[in-house]
């Protein structure tokens, strides 16, 4: 109904007092109908905006994950997901821009209005933006990196033996002493690279020591996507029995009694609080990532363990065996111990990223046939027997983390 027709109606009934109420009611309906139409079209607009945002987010993520032609991959993904009727004019237009370590996208679209077209016009214009960040470590780097700029950041005690002929150990400390090595220990490695120049060597054998060395930077800082921690626990409390099979999810303050065989099924396992494994247990964790949401969370083995643990070979946490939350400054300031007690045998494969942990390998820990990339705050080795090689998956083409930043 137009304002001219309303005027004619008003003239027809102005002399009729009984008609005045009808006229007033009709006039009153104008803003009401306008408000209703605006509400309906606002809701429709929100649905269209949400749809475009979801399509754009998926497109920039797909492009960012690609190793080449990221813009084209994003364009093809958006066009293939849009499902726009070819007979309809003016499809939404997507534009993608590749920057350093990021892929940005924007979409604008014009949509026909229905119920509210008489009030708002016949069309509405909607625009959305998105950005995906992608990070790939440049190189696998050293097999072991000790990050702390602290005295005695690396301590090699008597009886510790490391055989890793193709691996380097990097110590970033410039304090006095940056590291200590005691008698009866052996480092048969490619190189011990120490940023500082002062150390204490009370005997022992190092195949190659280089001080004042250009140590590698933390290759995973800000790279690994941190998961959302669920509010409910998949596993919690004391567990009896000889076998346990744990599904991916959150495990909260779990104690395994006896000496069971514990199998972690493939996927992401979030450790909240302590997960205590009794002596002489067997742990199987193949295709698994362990995540620690704070520095009070840990896995504690009580000696005599047999462990086989490998990282996933695909997916979001490809190549990541263990990592912890590092996006929280308070958490980063709260360094805590992480103790690997004696084991019968450990076979580990993947990246172990614990930059907020003072890691201790206690007596009779046997690591053999492992492929690791270990990053810790400080490291103590007590009579541990290590035989390992570098984990190549951590290099170029290995871990590529992609996440939405906008």
Secondary structure, DSSP 8 states (H G I E B T S, - for coil): --HHHHHHHHHHHTT-HHHHHHHHHHHHHHHHHHHHHHHHHHHHHHHHHHHHHHHHHHHHHHHHH-SS-HHHHHHHHHHHHH---TTSSS--EEEEEEETTEEEEEEEEEEE-STTHHHH-SEEEEEEEEEEEEEE-S----SEEE---STTSEEE-TT-EEEEEEEEEEE---SSSSEEEETT-EEEEEEEEESSS--EEES-EES-EEES------TTTTTS------SS-SEEEEE-SSEEEE-SEEEEEEEE-SS-EEEE-SEEEEEEEEEEE-TT-EEEEETEEEEESSTT-EEEE-SSEEEEEE--SSSTTTTEEEEE--S-HHHHT--EEEEE--EEEEEEEEEEEEEEEEEEE-TT-EEEEEEEEEEEEEEEESS-EEEEEE-GGGSTTS-EEEEE--
